[in-house]
């Protein structure tokens, strides 16, 4: 109650009352705040546009790489057809030479026995039975000669057909080679455009917190997808469960692999995935630059390994299984996930392109993707994980 008189006196003081200058300053400050808010909103839109451009270019690169892969397979098939056609032509040429030689010998023999014509045989005073046998012999020769001539004509027709096929395949091969060169040029052009867009995007990402928030959001989305796959896989396993089951392996200890260790592909497993611990080959030949369990940033650790390899290198399935996911995933780019037995999964990310569709059965050591740097990676590499359900496993304990 005693404070009220003092407050009243303060209110009467001249400096306590707002004047025109203060009002103008306040309005200017509010204007600057609105301007900053507008600029911030614009920068966010630009940042999203840059991210969308990088994603668009990476997806375009994936489509071109898929076409490139199909073209390479067509070229391989055409080369095989050409080789087979050439072999057939060589065989037919040999057969034609043999047929011509046989016909020439027969004609020569007929010419040499020209004095034994049908008319001369009839005018001779030989036994009718002898004459009949000789005439029948000449008829056999004539029939054989006709068959040889027809065989030569057939062989000539086959040779012409093979020549036509070879020429057609040669033209097709030339066109496919030109298409392949154009696709490679498109890949190089798209890679350069992506590199420029990515550099602009990285310049725009100014704070570590912004980058960390982005990684967390991508990881949460990725984990949610894995949870759905694991639940689906567990349900299928429950439906097909038998009396005897494989014992579950002990929980994996996070033991990092030494950085930069070279890895290679050589072993093709022919047994269930759950029995192949320590026996699998790596999905691509290269060097591990981020090991399992190592620090990814101040709050995250790697749940798989990152294997540096040449862009476009073939990525192989480490074991037989069914493709459970094939498509784009923010943070992992072109991603492919294979389901194996006993609720195991292998994951292949950062690809330039993936070659298998969901539901496809793939065999061990079968090409499934091409190494890339999708989803904004700074270098060409493969992200590789092994999981049982939603629990990450150390790939170094499975691959040799």
Buried (B, 14 or more C-beta within 10 A) or exposed (E): EEEEEEEEEEEEEEEEEEEEEEEEEEEEEEEEEEEEEEEEEEEEEEBEBBBEBBBBBBBBBBEBBBBBBEBEEBBEBBEEBBEBBEEBBEEBEEBBEEBEEBBEEBEEEBEEEEEEEEEEBEEEEEEEEEBEEBEEEBEEBEEEBEEBEEBBEBBEEBBEBBEEBBEEBEEBBEEBEEBBEBBBEBBEEBBEBBBEBBEBBBEBBEEEEEEBEBBBEBBEBBEEBBEEBBEEBEEEEEEEEEEEEEEEEEEBEBEBBEEEEEBEBEBBBEEBBBEBEEBBBBBBBBBBBBBBBBEBEEEEBBBBBBBBBEBBBBBBBBBBBBBBBBEBBBBBBBBBBBBBBBBBBBBBBBBBBBBBEEEBEBBBBBBBBBBBBBBBBEEBBBBBBBBBBBEBBBBBBBBE
